[in-house]
Amino acid sequence: MKRGVIIRSTGSWYEVKLEDGAVVPCRMVGKFRLEDKKVTNPVAVGDHVLIREEADEGTGTIKEILDRKNYVIRQSPRKKHYLHILAANIDLAVLIMTIRFPRLKQGFIDRFLLMTEPYDIPVHICFNKADLYDDEDLEVYKHLKAIYEDISYTCHLVSAETGEGLEQLSEVLKGKTSLMSGQSGVGKSTLISKLFPSIELRTQELSDFTGKGQHTTTFAEMFEPEDGTRIIDTPGIKTLSYNHFELLDVAHNFREIFDYSSHCKFDNCLHRDEPKCAVKDGVENGDISLLRYQNYLQILDEIEDQNYWEINTNY
């Protein structure tokens, strides 16, 4: 058998780049599971696998998925009881946002970080389209930069149009396997192409009618623009939900909330209405972002509602 890495996933076929550089289209045979979870794609871009090539056919079969150092997973947008792996074995995640065109949805940042935090994956948050920002937009950026850098995430102000901030971001990506992600319309494909001109991605303008982004990336794909630097491009994400988290999982993966929780009276404190809650004290005195705390509470409510309906529809 030969060893390789998944560089493209189309749902039924996977392109595997072997150690000698050859790319082999492969299928999967048999069932692969992710622990006890149901997944739509048991193998993902970035996975290291063992394959057996089919004689004279130019294709192969994935026989084994090698151990992962990490993975980024979300609730499947099409099958609500399943999970979908965005990528595996990454060194860095880059979340691309905009403050306008399309309009900023700050809550999406915290939802994305909830995917990466369980594996302590470093995240850089890039605010693209800086050339379109007015003074008010720049104040919003400064406010968000202060919130996220205070809890050890790195923020960048960039413009794929003018090149602002691209040199610094390019240095961050060198020598790493980086997941590039974001909502539709934030200019992800254009930004990647400007950072690495050898990568040619299809781009599409925002819808004139809705002002929303159009999906330009259909499947996850890994590119290697230079030796040792790998970029994983993923389809634009509309929404993020969680069917694999318990309430305490959320509390443990908002990093500043987890830090403060050690001073709460109760070990299982969810930081809602419990007495002597250090997290609520932190919000009141400004040490914890009210914005982040409100997003945290909203996610708790969504998970609770989802669990309620699942229980009551099973009778």
Beta strands, then each sheet from edge to edge (+ up, - down):
strand 1: 2-9
strand 2: 14-18
strand 3: 23-28
strand 4: 48-53
strand 5: 60-65
strand 6: 71-75
strand 7: 83-88
strand 8: 92-98
strand 9: 123-128
strand 10: 154-157
strand 11: 177-182
strand 12: 221-226
strand 13: 229-233
sheet 1: 1+ 2- 3+ 5+ 4- 1+
sheet 2: 6+ 7-
sheet 3: 10+ 9+ 8+ 11+ 13+ 12-
end
